[in-house]
Amino acid sequence: MKNFKIALAQFSPDNGNIEHNAQKIIAQANHAKQQGADLVIFPELSLIGYCAEDLFLRPSLQKRTEHAFTELKTVKDIVMVFGFVQHSPDGQRYNAAAVMKDGEVLGIYNKQNLPNYGVFDEKRYFSAGHQHLIFEYLEHKFGVLICEDVWNINTVQQLAKLNIDTALVLNSSPYEVGKPQHRIETLSELAKQLNINLVYNNQVGGQDDLIFDGSSFIVNKTGQLILKAESYKEETYIVEFENAQFKPIKPQESLSTMAEIYQGLVLATRDYVERSGAKGVILGLSGGIDSALTLAIAVDALGKERVQAVMMPYTYTAQISVEDATAQAKTLGVAFAVTPIENIVNSFLQTLYPFFGDAPADATEENLQARARGTLLMGLSNKFGNLVLSTGNKSELAVGYCTLYGDMVGGFAVLKDVYKTIVFELAKYRNSIAPVIPERVITRPPSAELRPDQKDQDSLPAYDVLDAILYAYIEEDQSQANIIAKGFDKETVEKVIALVDRNEYKRRQGVIGPRISPRAFGRERRYPIVNGWKAGV
């Protein structure tokens, strides 16, 4: 068996931009060749991006793909394995991988297991393949798998029985908390069980609400971790196969949970803003923890020059909120202004007085404050081209503790899938790197400051209790009865679940935001807005 070098191109495609992606593949293949690589592996659907959704159905996709292949065939003296959409003569589409060398396609593999759960909708777009692809190169026998295939034990066993040495696994596996380590642990056991090397190469980058963490790796036949690529970084890694085995490279240290989440949110924000063509971002900085964390993420993603913050106080805004917002904006060096909204809100109230009369104030007046702020932010966005970042978190969105056309406005909701208790932990993590969030923003009781002396806990349970109930109901799909049986107060559980069910209409109109959990609002947790389902059992 000959020695060789294999390159893992941890690749960030521009979704739908086939020509651009083809040129990137060519550049990275040539770069890998210059470093002595004999093979270079790209992620699943690297030519078009994942997930391209109904772009997969466009009539011109086949022609664009054929043109890209013409360009890719100019690469010489290295084997490329990359993902693309294969069109068959009978009109079928396949999630496919091509093996190409010196302008010749040596083989094409069609993905056999099409995921159709969670964020995945592949049966809408693709037909399933039914045959394995094996190719021999440098006296080494390679097999090819695509993403979901490696999680189907029957598929991998069938491939292993064909006496391959190494399975090349092309992936576009979205991030969830803890998933990078889970992949390594599971596939290490699989490699050892089947006595094959596994080369797992994953896409990196943000795509709409999905985060692709990369975290590519190689495990050998004994389950030993040979390579662990850096998460959230587009990079090419070269690994040597010498004396019939892969030479280990010191693995990157695993990130802590908070570092893993934080870096994922930074990447998602950067890629969404960059690829949407926005000049920068703008957000309402309230002096509270959600907007404070959002501001820190925005600056880390884009740099202070591309971030603008606006403080919009009203009668009920505490002075310390203004002070803390001002202090954070100054620390981070962003453009910042304080713009009171009394005149706007009072104008609303005067205009509405003939309708409201002397009716007592309620949430209506509170919502007018939020909507005044939302209108200002959208006006500044329209005028100067900065994308509005919504600052609400998953706990608030779950129970509807937010205002449609108010604090819910924007183009990207950075904390949409982050529970409030995790918001606090992320703020502490960011301050452990450098103190950019004022300490009392983290320690003082949260408040929307829409009425005198308001605290979030006036309307909601303590966030540790609220989030535990929400996690059981949303992430674990537990019934109301089961959650009460865990020891939670019956009235509290009933109230929280009623709020979750009642506010689906708000979430359906909410801003897109990065997914970090297995049950994010949007692609994964989808319920009818109007329904008669009873939550009691």
Phi, psi and omega in degrees: 000128184280157173282151176203171174238136178243139180249132172257112178268097177284100203250141177244098182284154171268108191304122177088346183268078188296317181299314179297314181297322178298318179293324176295319178298316178299313181297317182288326176295316179294323177296317179296320178299319179297334178269009174091009182288143176263333177225149173225133185246132178248166183285175175303135178049036183296337182285330181244333182103158181229129359255130183275000175048230187285359167297334176298339185264357184296135182300331184273002183300316182299316180296319179296321179294317179298321177296319179297321178299321178301319178291317183295332181290354177282346180284131183238157168066026172204141176276128176250135173238115186219162183262145180200176175262119180266127175256126180267160180301334182270012174091006178277152174246142180229142168282107195234165172232137177250141171251119187228138175214131177051041176082001181249133175278111183280336180181157177230133178245132177255127182306133185266329184248112185259110180291139181218051181215165178056236181277354188267140183217041192289335180290343174291330190249331192233155167264155182274140173280168184222004183229148176276158175239126177233137173222147180253135181208130182054042177062026181235138184258113182254143169243159182237134174228158177234114170043260186304333180304323185286344179268358176258107188300325180295319180297315182290322178297318179299319179293317181298326181292346178273015173062040175283158174266320186220134172260126176265118186247111179270129188227147162228077187258112183292153181286142162221157180304127177083355186290321180305315181289325179299319179301312183298312183298316183292315184282337172297316178295320180295316179299317180294318181296321185260356178060049175226155170279142177239122176253109186251108182246123187242145175298154175229151176124164177263138177222104185055243182267000181263141173248127174252118190270354186071255179054037181295159182199166172231133171239143181268187187295341178265002182087004180288138178281114183269317181219137169229110183285158179290137178287147172065022182231129175280117187201156175249130183245134180252128179235135182266138171251113188220136181055045175067022176204156176285137178275123183296144172245136182306118184293151171296141177294143178291143178282150170294163182302316182291322177295319179299313180293313185298313181295327176295319179293323177296312179299315181299317180294315181299310184292323180294316181292313182299313187280344174275350177084012179288147178292322182187204181227158174224145178212157174276120181258109190265347190092000177263174189285326182295310180291329178295315179293319179300319179297316180298316179297317181298317180293318178295330181280320193239345187091149186297332184293339184253016183236132177235138178235143180230127174264127185235076185288153172231185184307325186268000180287124180289148179299324181294333176294317177297316181297316183291320177298316180297318181296317181293317179300320179293317180300318182275348174075026182270159172297134189213140176217149174252119185232098180298149183244011182306312184298321181293311182296316179298324177296318175302312184296320178295318180295325183273351186302319179302336178268317184282324185059224181260023177301139182298148179295146178211207181297340179302311180294325177296317181294329178298326177295313180297322182287329174297317179295318179298321179295318178298314181297317180292326176296316178294324178296312180299320186287321189245358173080016176267136180285132178281127173266120173283144189247005182288157181250175185294324180298313180295316182296324181299317185259004178077022179277063184195164187243121173301137180063017176237253178287353177271356181291160174139184181248341182204128181254096190301324186256018186304326183250023183244116177295155185301319180298328178283330175304314178300316181294322178293322178297317178295319178299314181297322178290338177289338176279312176197135185286097182246348178250121180307137187301322184285344171296326180280324189266335183283151181300132181297144179209140174281343179053050178251355174208168185302131174054033182286140173230145179305323184286356170291329184252338187233158171296166173307143188298331178293325176286313180304312184293326178294319178293315180299319181298316180295321184280319186270307184284321186259354179059032180281151180282164177302316181299318180293323180292318177298321180296340177287349178114003178282149179300130186300313181298320181295314180298315180299319180295314183296314182294322177298320178295317179300311183293324185287337189256020176300326181296327177290313183297325181296334180261005185284168182282147175295147179204161187290140183267129176234356184240166178282354179226061178285150175291131179128257184293327193258318181255101187234115179234151175297142180294316179251121179202163183252018180295135179260131188276358190295333183234000000 
